[in-house]
Amino acid sequence: MENLNFMELNNMKKIINTPEGIIEIDLTSEEIAQREQDAIKAEQDRQEYLAKVEAQKQAKASALAKLTALGLTEEEVKSIL
């Protein structure tokens, strides 16, 4: 949730770059709430992705162990995977 704190502290204004210069506009309460929801969703998505990657690593390690237990050499197992 560190990212959420960063977002809350640093993104309370819209920055609009125009030919006349940069304009900073305060976010509305609705926009702030949406950004907070987006940050929470992004963190959930990140956690889900990391869990998926870890599950894939564990499945691969399990497959390696099972194939090795069947008598295949490490080289043979790696050529399959």
Secondary structure, 3 states (H helix, E strand, C coil): CHHHHHHHHHCCEEEEEECCEEEEEECCHHHHHHHHHHHHHHHHHHHHHHHHHHHHHHHHHHHHHHHHHCCCCHHHHHHHC
